[in-house]
Amino acid sequence: MTLCTPYQTQQLDTNTLPEVMERIYREVVEDYGKGKVADYIPVLKEVNPRQFGMALRTIDGEEFSIGQASAPFSIQSISKLFALMLALDIYGEEIWERVGREPSGMRFNSLLLLESEGGIPRNPFINAGAIVISDIIAAYSSIPAKRIQDFIAGLSNNPDNRIDPVVAAGEKATGFLNTAIANLLKALNNLHSDVDRTLDCYFKQCAISMNCIDLARATECLANRGCSNFNSCFSANNTHKRINAIMLTCGLYDAVGNFAYHVGLPAKSGVGGGIVAVAPGQYSVAVWSPELDDYGNSLLGQAALEKLTSYTQTSVF
Ligand code: GLN
């Protein structure tokens, strides 16, 4: 029989954190070369794969970073998190009439479930669900992608976090599956704007560039009951709780169970190689490394987060 130590909520020790982050950096770079950068658009394919950055921000506003934490990269599907935060804040629970809250178990751009489930996407973090959220924001704003861009600029306190027009053009030029998804949503009466207008918003939000430091800042409110040092992010109580729950169950597509097993934090990933994660009541953290695994999630990013929650004992479990 093994001996048990009594359960205590472990608080992050910020004195040893710089050392822990250096150790993580040293260890994860051993995995360079094991994954593959996103190659569906030339500008993403050209990114140097051997890069790693990590930034952590505590709810007291202390910041720690290592590696290429201030290098901007394409946030891709991490934008689905910000779009959901915005839509939920504007419309509240109404949004759940058009999109579900269950993991899909399918690749992020799959069309398979959409028809059989009557045009209601499983969750807002797969492409079909995010396109519905873009449509919801498009009903509220005349320039919806700019609305999302401004929301992110406010959350991160940095107006330089903008849509990269070259990435946006690449998204559009290669977005055949997303166009199919949007058309199916339209045919099944779950898209209110024009297909092109909604897709324009979706492609542009995917093309926003940010760095790890700003991503950690922008997600601080999820760790801090809806408030950050820059802003009060949500008008309704408990919005952070809802969003964190969806991150935990749907944030890494069909690899979400594995991520919860290894890391144990609500998180959202993107094919640009970024992952943001939240330790409620403690910190938000962003990692970036462009090499992806077969599910489209950053290989080194996941390894770094697993090491972080193991070395600091700060998973939610
Ligand atoms: N732009 C990508 C797409 O729409 C985003 C996917 C992702 O980051 N998983 O497919």
Boltz pocket constraint, residues with backbone or C-beta under 6 A from the ligand:
constraints:
  - pocket:
      binder: B
      contacts: [[A, 75], [A, 76], [A, 77], [A, 78], [A, 108], [A, 109], [A, 127], [A, 171], [A, 178], [A, 206], [A, 269], [A, 270], [A, 271], [A, 272], [A, 296]]
      max_distance: 6.0
